[in-house]
């Protein structure tokens, strides 16, 4: 009888430890931590201003970050492989110039979209070919092309602006889905987010990205064409630069050479904050989705409370530092905890 009671007690203890371990594992996931931070932020701003928790205001605020969030999606693929692209804002500027110039010449909306996508895709392809062909670090190549692409738009446009666009051009960047308060841009972002989540987490291509990020050499020996995959990543990013340029031009109905200045680091911040390791091989699309909402609504809330631009920059920068350091600390904690559990058994 005593042995049976001891057995029941030990089984109960093991079960409690198992539940505890699963809870710790769950609540130390970066995506879960982001959801908690996002919830606390929502509660804070809701209590601080009555204008925050208003569905029209919340949906209207998505206009300010949907384009950057869209650009964060292909950036996931690039950073997942251990690369980086700091020329994206300059590619957007180059595409926007092409759109503005063609619109002034009387091009139709479909033609403008085609031109923008083509320019962006070629610019992204050039980045990828230069990086893999010359076997140079992505940061070095894209730093150079950042100056080249922005320099082209500045040289051709100067301090002028292109403001002549076809009728209806501003609909997609400024309007809501009929009979709703949901912007077209935000719906497009949600659809693209689901598409990228499927590709990254459910396809062979996604598994290749994780493999390259963890070890490009091991992936190469496993039969993965690492160079081609990296070229595809940069080309896809260029394509979405073209799409984003169209959305941005549609929203502000103006094209200048300084358009999208500073977006490079903001977009990279969204990706890293979302849990994608800056060294590659780790991260999820869902994490980047929550990170994008967190930064977007954090800026919206701080704007309502009349925070200065400098303070906003400090807060976002602090979030980026946390996003880089905390996941590493969590990994160390999990590794130490695993060793302790193994020692106990």
Secondary structure, DSSP 8 states (H G I E B T S, - for coil): -HHHHHHHHHHHHHHHHHHHHHHHHHHTSHHHHHHHHHHHHHHHHHHH-TTTS-HHHHHHHGGGTHHHHHHHHHHHHHHHTT-----HHHHHHHHHHHHHHHHHTT--HHHHHHHHHHHHHHHHHHHHHHHHHTT--HHHHHHHHHHHHHHHHHHHHTT--B----TTTTHHHH-B-TTSS-BHHHHHHHHHHHHHHHHHHHSHHHHHHHHHHH-HHHHHHTT--HHHHHHHHHHHHHHHHHHHHHHHHHHH--B-TTTTTTHHHHHHHHHHHTT--TTSS---HHHHHHHHHHHHHHHHHHHHTT--HHHHHHHHHHHHHHHHHHHHHHHHHHHHHHHHHHHH-
